[in-house]
């Protein structure tokens, strides 16, 4: 009998079992090899070039991406037939986490392998995949993703970029501007969005050297100073009709499914960076002496290290649990044929709630960790000569990337209620049963097993959630 798949959001109304939760302790030999290789790459190749990356020296990040491509790190999500490694989602998590120790490189890497490449992997037709994916897997081509506009940030469907079919019928003519586009200055491939006939929101694959495509100067940013962030301008840009990605008028399916993956991977990046900050903070606290002892022996410093470690543990746990759920679902699908990418995107959409939760929690946890890292370093934490200053600046954007945390906080209840109304999860039934149980409350008998008290606390928290959410729905709809 096949194992029953766990529905997205179901953790709120059901008990979790240890065998259903994936952890890093479950890595197989392939995962361990990828873990070792990606760690070696970032420590041997990326971190020694931190100063050059921060100074945005020409060619440094591009060459590092090519080196990553030679090792197969750019192609984890790309099928083998197009030059990729065709790894599972756990492999994706491992690589993303390990390559996030330098924020600027992680941003370039993430934009390329994630939101830049995955739209073609998941929604491209055979010709588009064959044309673009081999170069993206090797690093010969760098990808960018152009969704945000001056007047369309969180409200992405309000985009002003327009596409009109040429008189000859061979091209779409794009006019408009995209803002804050990562990798823009060195991108060969730009996945962008425009409205055909002023209403049909559609995705396009744009070649960076297409006539009518221009790149504005680099933005001067608070953090991630080594990454490329520019506006992309379309002035009568001629885009071949065969470069329409997915279907006309269905660009929202591409955009929102890709953002779910982006949120999930951003959480992994925050987890990797959080561990790196903690390691640096502990190392510094052991070396820094005050009052004739290492500051690591001070109770307040121990408390900070403990809080940082707790958050890193929670981030890792929730990320790999979510990755395990996604991988379990994807492994149950028939991924042969043209529609495979859409099935993958739909599978990840099942866990849209978890993706948003990962994004919110991890970005805010990393902010806290970076802030405490500065505090442990004291005055040195404010100096550009030490790693905490950069980590602190780089961390702030994560709460804005991939949909602001405010928007993601709206997505969670909206998606949850929609799934409940469709009967995909028994949230309404659980709330009704809770009301019945409250009429005759009984104190549970706790067992002597380890963590029994904690399990009881979690179950009570779920009941509080059901009470509050049920009342909210009754009052506000």
Buried (B, 14 or more C-beta within 10 A) or exposed (E): EEEEBBBBBBBBBEEEEEEBBBEBEEBEEBBEEBBEBBBEBBEEBBBEBBEBBBEBEEEBBBEBBBBBBEBBBBBBBBBEEBBBBEBBBBBBBBBBBBBBBBBBBBBBBBBBBBBBBBBBBBBBBEEBBEBBBBBBBBBBBBBBBBBBBEEBBEEBEEBBBBBBEBEEEEBBBBBBBBBBBBBBBBBBBBBBBBBBEEEBBBBBBBBBEBEBBEBBEBBEBEBBBBBBBBBBBBEEBBBBBEBBBBEBBBBBBBBBBBBBBBBBBBBBBBBBBBBBBBBBBBEBBEEBEEEEEBBBEBEEBEEBBEBBBEBBEBBBBBBBBBBBBBBBBBEEEEBEEEEBBBBBBBBBBBBBBBBBBBBBBBBBBBBBBBBBBBBBBBEBBEEEEBBBBBBBBBBBBBBBBBBBBEBBBBBBEEBBBEBBEEEBBBBBEBBEEBEEEEEEEEEEEEEEEEEEEEBBEBEEEBBEBBBEBBEEBEEEE
